[in-house]
Amino acid sequence: MRRLLNTLYVTLDGAYLRKDGLNVVAEVAGEEKLRVPLHMLGSVAVFGRVSLSPALMGALAEAGIVSAFFSMNGRFLARVEGPVSGNILLRREQYRRMDDPAGCVAVARAMVAAKALNQRGLLQRALRDHGVGLSEDARAAMAAAVERMRDIAARAAHETDLDRLRGHEGEAAALYFGVFGHALRVPDPGIVFRGRSRRPPMDPVNALLSFVYTMLVHDCRGALEGVGLDPAAGFLHRMRPGRPSMALDLMEELRANLADRLVLSLLNRREIGIADFRVMENGAVLLAEDSRKTVLTAWQERKKEEIEHPFLKERTSLGLLPHLQASLLARTLRGDLDAYPPMIWK
């Protein structure tokens, strides 16, 4: 249980929240674990098997405090809120910006710059930890990509044109995935990466990336819905029917350290191997059904790890990052923050 950005996040299985005077009390097996005054909360987000007393739900709604419910895996389930809500104003601002290229780029450039810096950081880490085992050409290629991605991030952070910003993002992605395969330390000739292929994935690495990205965008979508934003109305990704464009925007700054590092760890530690994939008739490579459980378990364990949030200066679990960034984005759109603070790993 943790309070961040005036939101109480409850992830402890079996927790019970009740009202005690003007306080929210969190209990587990009858033992009080946390007590927070109602006036210090803006919302309550609960994950998994967490119960709220009817009296508390009524008090939260009356005080204008939103209760958001998620599955243990982060899937958005429902929101409970009182009759007076600012969500329509929040979404109106989101839609207004979506139709205004200048409004889009003001937020999207922070996401793109953060994505490039985080991808650069992953490559730097791979060079530092395992560069000795690489060929001279591979080390040179990775070092060149690291240097160019720093320049791309700097350009993206000051870009004022949305189309050029998308060009910066595409350039950084091409550089990153052009050398991503050098971060693999797997002797199996079947585990190779020659570039990003999505629909369908054409090799095991792409299959694993796509699977983990699906889980990340799922978490980002739930986080946006939890704060009252429309996950389909994005600023960087163009709107298409059925496409969660804003969730795709939000996940960009989280991909490298939440998803890509997990993929590299699973492969480099031999937790996932060539036997965990199957090849379809059209050449697509998919993760086998039983092996998905291994990846899902690793994903949930990864989300339990903690870091210090660079903007909030507080400890948080990785699994709460989509929710914190969604909340920061909502505050930016409301005008509470001068600019959106993206998640940049140190």
C-alpha positions as CSV (number, residue, x, y, z in Angstrom):
1,M,0.0,0.0,0.0
2,R,1.4,3.4,-1.0
3,R,0.2,7.0,-1.3
4,L,1.7,8.8,-4.3
5,L,0.4,11.9,-6.1
6,N,-2.6,12.1,-3.6
7,T,-3.6,8.6,-4.9
8,L,-3.8,5.6,-2.5
9,Y,-2.6,2.5,-4.3
10,V,-3.6,-0.8,-2.7
11,T,-2.0,-3.9,-4.2
12,L,-1.9,-6.1,-1.1
13,D,-4.1,-9.2,-1.6
14,G,-6.9,-9.5,0.9
15,A,-6.8,-5.9,2.1
16,Y,-9.9,-4.3,3.5
17,L,-10.5,-0.5,3.4
18,R,-13.0,1.1,5.7
19,K,-14.0,4.5,6.9
20,D,-13.1,5.7,10.4
21,G,-14.3,9.2,11.0
22,L,-12.6,11.3,8.4
23,N,-9.9,8.7,7.6
24,V,-9.4,5.8,5.3
25,V,-8.1,2.8,7.2
26,A,-6.5,-0.2,5.4
27,E,-6.5,-3.5,7.2
28,V,-5.2,-7.0,6.5
29,A,-6.5,-9.9,8.6
30,G,-8.0,-7.4,11.0
31,E,-4.7,-5.6,11.6
32,E,-4.4,-1.9,10.7
33,K,-1.7,-1.3,8.1
34,L,-2.3,2.3,7.0
35,R,-4.4,5.3,7.9
36,V,-4.9,8.3,5.6
37,P,-7.1,11.4,6.1
38,L,-9.8,11.7,3.4
39,H,-8.9,15.3,2.6
40,M,-5.4,14.2,1.6
41,L,-6.7,11.9,-1.2
42,G,-7.7,12.6,-4.8
43,S,-8.3,9.0,-5.7
44,V,-8.1,5.4,-4.6
45,A,-6.8,2.7,-6.9
46,V,-7.1,-1.0,-5.8
47,F,-5.7,-4.0,-7.5
48,G,-7.0,-7.6,-7.2
49,R,-8.9,-8.9,-4.2
50,V,-9.3,-5.7,-2.2
51,S,-12.6,-4.8,-0.5
52,L,-14.0,-1.4,0.3
53,S,-16.8,-0.9,2.9
54,P,-20.1,0.6,1.7
55,A,-19.6,3.5,4.1
56,L,-16.2,4.3,2.7
57,M,-17.3,4.1,-0.9
58,G,-20.1,6.5,-0.1
59,A,-17.8,8.9,1.7
60,L,-15.3,8.8,-1.2
61,A,-18.0,9.5,-3.8
62,E,-19.4,12.4,-1.7
63,A,-16.0,13.9,-1.3
64,G,-15.4,13.7,-5.0
65,I,-12.7,11.1,-4.6
66,V,-12.6,8.6,-7.4
67,S,-12.3,4.8,-6.7
68,A,-10.7,2.9,-9.5
69,F,-10.7,-0.9,-9.6
70,F,-8.2,-3.1,-11.4
71,S,-7.5,-6.8,-11.7
72,M,-4.3,-8.0,-10.1
73,N,-2.7,-7.9,-13.6
74,G,-3.6,-4.3,-14.0
75,R,-6.7,-4.6,-16.3
76,F,-9.1,-1.8,-15.7
77,L,-12.5,-2.9,-14.3
78,A,-14.5,0.1,-13.1
79,R,-14.6,3.6,-11.7
80,V,-16.8,4.8,-8.9
81,E,-17.3,8.5,-8.6
82,G,-19.8,11.0,-7.2
83,P,-22.1,13.3,-9.2
84,V,-19.6,16.1,-9.5
85,S,-16.6,15.3,-11.7
86,G,-14.0,17.1,-13.7
87,N,-13.5,14.2,-16.0
88,I,-15.5,15.8,-18.8
89,L,-13.3,18.8,-18.6
90,L,-10.2,16.6,-18.6
91,R,-11.3,14.7,-21.7
92,R,-12.4,17.8,-23.5
93,E,-8.9,19.2,-23.1
94,Q,-7.5,15.9,-24.2
95,Y,-9.6,15.9,-27.4
96,R,-8.9,19.6,-28.0
97,R,-5.1,18.9,-27.9
98,M,-5.5,15.9,-30.1
99,D,-6.9,18.1,-32.8
100,D,-4.2,20.7,-32.3
101,P,-0.7,19.7,-33.6
102,A,1.0,22.3,-31.4
103,G,-0.9,21.0,-28.3
104,C,0.1,17.4,-29.2
105,V,3.8,18.2,-29.7
106,A,4.0,20.0,-26.4
107,V,3.4,16.7,-24.6
108,A,4.6,14.1,-27.2
109,R,8.1,15.6,-27.5
110,A,8.7,14.8,-23.8
111,M,7.6,11.2,-24.4
112,V,9.8,10.8,-27.5
113,A,12.8,12.3,-25.9
114,A,12.4,10.1,-22.8
115,K,12.0,7.0,-25.1
116,A,15.2,7.8,-26.9
117,L,17.1,8.4,-23.7
118,N,15.8,5.2,-22.1
119,Q,16.7,3.1,-25.2
120,R,20.1,4.8,-25.2
121,G,20.5,3.9,-21.5
122,L,19.7,0.2,-22.2
123,L,22.4,0.1,-25.0
124,Q,24.9,1.8,-22.7
125,R,24.2,-0.8,-20.0
126,A,24.7,-3.6,-22.5
127,L,28.0,-2.1,-23.7
128,R,29.2,-1.6,-20.1
129,D,28.3,-5.0,-18.8
130,H,28.9,-7.3,-21.8
131,G,30.8,-5.2,-24.4
132,V,34.0,-7.2,-23.9
133,G,32.4,-10.3,-25.4
134,L,31.3,-8.4,-28.6
135,S,33.2,-8.1,-31.8
136,E,34.9,-4.8,-32.6
137,D,32.3,-4.0,-35.3
138,A,29.4,-4.7,-32.9
139,R,30.9,-2.5,-30.2
140,A,31.5,0.3,-32.7
141,A,27.9,0.1,-34.0
142,M,26.4,0.2,-30.5
143,A,28.6,3.1,-29.5
144,A,27.6,5.0,-32.6
145,A,23.9,4.4,-32.0
146,V,24.3,5.6,-28.4
147,E,25.9,8.8,-29.5
148,R,23.4,9.6,-32.2
149,M,20.4,8.8,-29.9
150,R,21.6,11.4,-27.5
151,D,21.4,14.0,-30.3
152,I,18.0,12.7,-31.4
153,A,16.7,13.0,-27.8
154,A,18.0,16.6,-27.6
155,R,16.3,17.5,-30.9
156,A,13.0,15.8,-29.9
157,A,12.9,17.7,-26.6
158,H,12.8,21.0,-28.5
159,E,10.8,20.0,-31.5
160,T,7.8,22.2,-32.4
161,D,6.5,20.3,-35.5
162,L,4.6,17.0,-34.9
163,D,5.5,15.3,-38.1
164,R,9.2,16.1,-37.6
165,L,8.9,14.7,-34.0
166,R,7.5,11.5,-35.4
167,G,10.5,11.4,-37.7
168,H,12.8,11.7,-34.7
169,E,11.0,8.9,-33.0
170,G,11.3,6.7,-36.1
171,E,15.0,7.5,-36.5
172,A,15.7,6.6,-32.9
173,A,13.8,3.3,-33.2
174,A,15.7,2.4,-36.4
175,L,19.0,3.0,-34.7
176,Y,18.0,1.2,-31.5
177,F,16.6,-2.0,-33.2
178,G,19.5,-1.9,-35.6
179,V,21.9,-2.8,-32.8
180,F,19.4,-4.4,-30.3
181,G,20.5,-7.9,-31.4
182,H,24.1,-7.2,-30.0
183,A,22.6,-7.2,-26.5
184,L,21.7,-10.8,-26.9
185,R,24.1,-13.3,-25.4
186,V,22.6,-16.5,-26.7
187,P,24.7,-19.1,-28.6
188,D,21.6,-20.7,-30.1
189,P,21.5,-19.8,-33.8
190,G,17.8,-19.9,-33.7
191,I,17.7,-16.9,-31.3
192,V,18.7,-14.0,-33.6
193,F,17.4,-10.5,-34.1
194,R,17.8,-8.9,-37.5
195,G,15.3,-6.0,-37.1
196,R,11.8,-5.3,-35.8
197,S,9.0,-7.3,-37.4
198,R,5.5,-6.9,-35.9
199,R,2.6,-8.3,-37.9
200,P,3.5,-11.0,-37.8
201,P,6.7,-11.4,-35.8
202,M,9.2,-13.4,-37.9
203,D,11.6,-14.6,-35.2
204,P,11.6,-15.6,-31.5
205,V,12.9,-12.3,-30.3
206,N,10.2,-10.3,-32.1
207,A,7.6,-12.8,-30.9
208,L,8.7,-12.2,-27.3
209,L,8.9,-8.4,-27.7
210,S,5.4,-8.3,-29.2
211,F,4.0,-10.4,-26.4
212,V,5.5,-8.3,-23.6
213,Y,4.5,-5.0,-25.4
214,T,0.9,-6.3,-25.5
215,M,1.0,-6.6,-21.7
216,L,2.6,-3.2,-21.3
217,V,0.0,-1.4,-23.5
218,H,-2.7,-3.3,-21.6
219,D,-1.4,-1.8,-18.3
220,C,-1.1,1.7,-19.9
221,R,-4.6,1.5,-21.1
222,G,-5.9,0.6,-17.7
223,A,-3.9,3.4,-16.1
224,L,-5.4,6.0,-18.4
225,E,-8.9,4.8,-17.9
226,G,-8.2,4.9,-14.2
227,V,-7.5,8.6,-14.2
228,G,-10.3,9.4,-16.6
229,L,-8.4,9.8,-19.9
230,D,-9.5,8.3,-23.2
231,P,-6.9,5.6,-24.1
232,A,-7.8,6.0,-27.8
233,A,-7.2,9.7,-28.2
234,G,-3.4,10.0,-28.6
235,F,-1.0,12.8,-29.3
236,L,1.9,11.0,-30.9
237,H,0.2,8.0,-32.5
238,R,-2.4,8.8,-35.0
239,M,-6.0,7.9,-34.2
240,R,-7.4,4.8,-35.9
241,P,-10.6,2.8,-35.1
242,G,-9.8,0.2,-32.4
243,R,-6.3,1.6,-31.7
244,P,-5.4,2.7,-28.1
245,S,-3.3,5.6,-29.4
246,M,-2.9,7.3,-26.1
247,A,-1.9,4.0,-24.4
248,L,0.7,3.6,-27.1
249,D,1.9,7.1,-26.4
250,L,2.2,6.5,-22.7
251,M,4.1,3.2,-23.1
252,E,6.8,4.7,-25.3
253,E,8.9,6.0,-22.4
254,L,8.4,2.7,-20.5
255,R,9.3,0.2,-23.3
256,A,13.0,-0.1,-22.9
257,N,13.3,-0.6,-19.1
258,L,10.0,-2.4,-18.5
259,A,9.7,-4.6,-21.6
260,D,13.0,-4.8,-23.5
261,R,15.1,-5.5,-20.5
262,L,12.7,-8.3,-19.5
263,V,13.0,-9.8,-22.9
264,L,16.8,-9.7,-22.8
265,S,16.9,-11.2,-19.3
266,L,14.6,-14.1,-20.2
267,L,16.7,-14.9,-23.3
268,N,20.1,-14.3,-21.9
269,R,19.4,-16.3,-18.7
270,R,18.1,-19.1,-20.8
271,E,14.7,-19.0,-19.1
272,I,13.1,-18.9,-22.6
273,G,14.7,-20.7,-25.5
274,I,14.0,-21.8,-29.0
275,A,11.8,-24.7,-27.8
276,D,9.4,-22.2,-26.3
277,F,8.3,-21.0,-29.8
278,R,6.4,-22.4,-32.7
279,V,6.5,-21.5,-36.4
280,M,3.2,-21.1,-38.3
281,E,2.6,-21.9,-41.9
282,N,2.9,-18.3,-43.0
283,G,6.3,-18.0,-41.3
284,A,5.1,-16.2,-38.2
285,V,6.8,-17.2,-34.9
286,L,4.6,-17.3,-31.8
287,L,5.3,-18.0,-28.2
288,A,4.0,-21.4,-27.2
289,E,1.0,-21.6,-24.8
290,D,2.8,-23.1,-21.9
291,S,5.7,-20.8,-22.2
292,R,3.5,-17.8,-21.9
293,K,3.0,-18.6,-18.3
294,T,6.7,-18.3,-17.7
295,V,6.7,-14.9,-19.3
296,L,3.6,-13.7,-17.4
297,T,5.2,-14.8,-14.1
298,A,8.4,-13.0,-15.0
299,W,6.4,-9.9,-16.0
300,Q,4.6,-9.8,-12.6
301,E,7.8,-10.3,-10.7
302,R,9.4,-7.5,-12.7
303,K,6.6,-5.1,-11.8
304,K,7.2,-5.7,-8.1
305,E,10.7,-4.2,-8.3
306,E,11.1,-0.7,-6.9
307,I,12.9,2.4,-8.0
308,E,12.9,6.0,-7.0
309,H,10.7,8.1,-9.3
310,P,12.9,10.8,-10.8
311,F,10.2,13.5,-10.6
312,L,8.3,12.5,-7.4
313,K,11.5,11.6,-5.6
314,E,9.7,8.7,-3.9
315,R,10.1,4.9,-4.0
316,T,7.6,3.1,-6.2
317,S,7.1,-0.3,-7.8
318,L,7.6,-0.6,-11.5
319,G,4.1,-1.8,-11.9
320,L,2.7,1.5,-10.7
321,L,4.7,3.6,-13.2
322,P,2.0,3.6,-15.9
323,H,-0.5,4.8,-13.3
324,L,1.8,7.5,-12.0
325,Q,2.6,8.7,-15.5
326,A,-1.1,8.7,-16.4
327,S,-1.8,10.8,-13.3
328,L,1.0,13.2,-14.2
329,L,-0.4,13.5,-17.8
330,A,-3.8,14.2,-16.4
331,R,-2.4,16.9,-14.2
332,T,-0.6,18.4,-17.1
333,L,-3.7,18.6,-19.2
334,R,-5.6,20.2,-16.3
335,G,-2.9,22.9,-16.0
336,D,-1.6,21.8,-12.6
337,L,1.9,21.2,-14.1
338,D,3.6,23.5,-16.6
339,A,4.9,20.5,-18.6
340,Y,4.6,16.8,-18.7
341,P,7.4,15.1,-16.8
342,P,8.3,11.8,-18.6
343,M,9.8,8.8,-16.9
344,I,13.5,8.8,-17.6
345,W,15.6,6.1,-16.0
346,K,18.9,7.1,-14.4
